[in-house]
Amino acid sequence: METAKAILGHTGVGSIDSMAPNEQVTVTVEGCEDLVFEKVGPTRLSVAHRTTGRGSNARDPEIVFRIEGDAWIPIECVRGAAVRRHDATGLDVGPFLRQWDRRLRRQGFLEAAETDHGTP
């Protein structure tokens, strides 16, 4: 998730240690669901696409990472209403994360973070 790390960095968040509990950072790209980073624990960061509508606030996909230094270890994965996985030691979701990472870049989230948050 190197692109996601870069996006978060461009928003001015150097590390999740600088985020308040439950603090959210949202990056918006026209025509795409918002990309939301949320500190959900002292060393936990949720990365999700958020869809709002009809009174709901759905996150699909959502990956919760355990942050250890520069390492983002996926420990929870939610994809759609039926797929939810959790493993505190880490999940084997590498192929999905690589695909999602490339898609974030292609969809313009990195550029949007650079532009909207003013950090080159």
C-alpha positions as CSV (number, residue, x, y, z in Angstrom):
1,M,0.0,0.0,0.0
2,E,2.8,2.4,-0.9
3,T,0.3,4.7,-2.8
4,A,-1.9,4.8,0.3
5,K,1.0,5.7,2.5
6,A,2.0,8.5,0.1
7,I,-1.6,9.7,0.0
8,L,-1.7,9.9,3.7
9,G,1.7,11.7,3.8
10,H,0.5,14.3,1.3
11,T,-2.4,15.1,3.6
12,G,0.1,16.2,6.3
13,V,-0.1,13.1,8.4
14,G,3.4,12.0,9.0
15,S,2.4,9.0,11.1
16,I,-0.7,7.7,12.8
17,D,1.0,8.8,16.1
18,S,0.1,12.3,15.1
19,M,-3.6,11.5,14.6
20,A,-6.1,11.8,17.4
21,P,-8.2,8.7,18.3
22,N,-11.0,8.2,15.7
23,E,-9.6,11.1,13.6
24,Q,-10.5,10.7,9.9
25,V,-8.7,12.0,6.8
26,T,-10.8,12.0,3.6
27,V,-9.5,12.3,0.1
28,T,-12.1,12.9,-2.7
29,V,-11.8,12.2,-6.4
30,E,-14.7,13.2,-8.8
31,G,-16.6,10.1,-9.8
32,C,-15.1,7.8,-7.1
33,E,-16.1,6.9,-3.6
34,D,-14.2,8.9,-0.9
35,L,-11.0,7.3,0.4
36,V,-11.0,7.5,4.2
37,F,-8.2,6.9,6.6
38,E,-9.3,6.6,10.2
39,K,-7.2,5.9,13.4
40,V,-9.2,3.2,15.0
41,G,-6.7,2.3,17.8
42,P,-3.3,3.3,19.1
43,T,-1.5,1.3,16.3
44,R,-4.5,0.7,14.1
45,L,-5.4,2.5,10.8
46,S,-8.5,1.8,8.7
47,V,-8.3,2.5,5.0
48,A,-11.6,2.3,3.2
49,H,-13.7,3.6,0.3
50,R,-16.8,5.2,1.9
51,T,-20.1,5.3,0.1
52,T,-22.9,7.4,1.7
53,G,-26.5,7.3,0.6
54,R,-29.9,6.2,1.8
55,G,-28.9,7.0,5.4
56,S,-26.0,4.5,5.3
57,N,-22.3,4.9,5.6
58,A,-20.9,1.8,3.9
59,R,-17.1,1.0,3.7
60,D,-16.2,-1.3,0.9
61,P,-13.5,-2.3,0.8
62,E,-12.0,-1.6,4.2
63,I,-8.7,-2.9,5.5
64,V,-7.5,-2.3,9.0
65,F,-3.8,-2.3,9.4
66,R,-1.6,-2.7,12.5
67,I,1.1,-0.2,12.1
68,E,4.6,-1.2,13.3
69,G,7.2,1.4,12.3
70,D,7.0,1.7,8.5
71,A,5.2,-1.7,8.2
72,W,1.4,-1.8,7.6
73,I,0.2,-5.3,8.5
74,P,-3.4,-6.1,7.3
75,I,-5.3,-7.6,10.2
76,E,-8.9,-7.1,9.2
77,C,-10.5,-7.1,5.7
78,V,-14.1,-6.2,4.8
79,R,-15.1,-6.6,1.2
80,G,-18.9,-6.4,0.6
81,A,-21.5,-7.4,3.0
82,A,-20.5,-11.1,3.1
83,V,-16.7,-11.1,3.3
84,R,-15.2,-10.2,6.7
85,R,-11.9,-11.6,7.8
86,H,-9.7,-10.9,10.9
87,D,-6.4,-12.2,12.1
88,A,-4.4,-10.3,14.6
89,T,-1.1,-11.8,13.3
90,G,-1.8,-10.6,9.7
91,L,-3.9,-11.6,6.7
92,D,-2.7,-12.9,3.4
93,V,-4.3,-10.3,1.2
94,G,-1.2,-9.2,-0.7
95,P,-2.6,-9.7,-4.2
96,F,-5.8,-7.6,-3.4
97,L,-3.7,-4.9,-1.7
98,R,-1.4,-4.6,-4.7
99,Q,-4.4,-4.3,-7.1
100,W,-6.1,-1.7,-4.8
101,D,-2.9,0.3,-4.5
102,R,-2.5,0.5,-8.3
103,R,-6.1,1.5,-8.6
104,L,-5.8,4.3,-6.1
105,R,-3.0,5.8,-8.2
106,R,-4.8,5.3,-11.5
107,Q,-8.0,6.9,-10.1
108,G,-6.1,10.0,-9.1
109,F,-6.2,9.8,-5.3
110,L,-2.4,10.6,-5.0
111,E,-2.8,13.6,-7.2
112,A,-5.9,14.8,-5.3
113,A,-4.1,14.5,-2.0
114,E,-1.1,16.5,-3.4
115,T,-3.4,19.2,-4.8
116,D,-6.0,19.4,-2.1
117,H,-3.6,19.3,0.8
118,G,-0.8,21.4,-0.7
119,T,2.1,19.1,0.0
120,P,4.3,18.2,-3.0
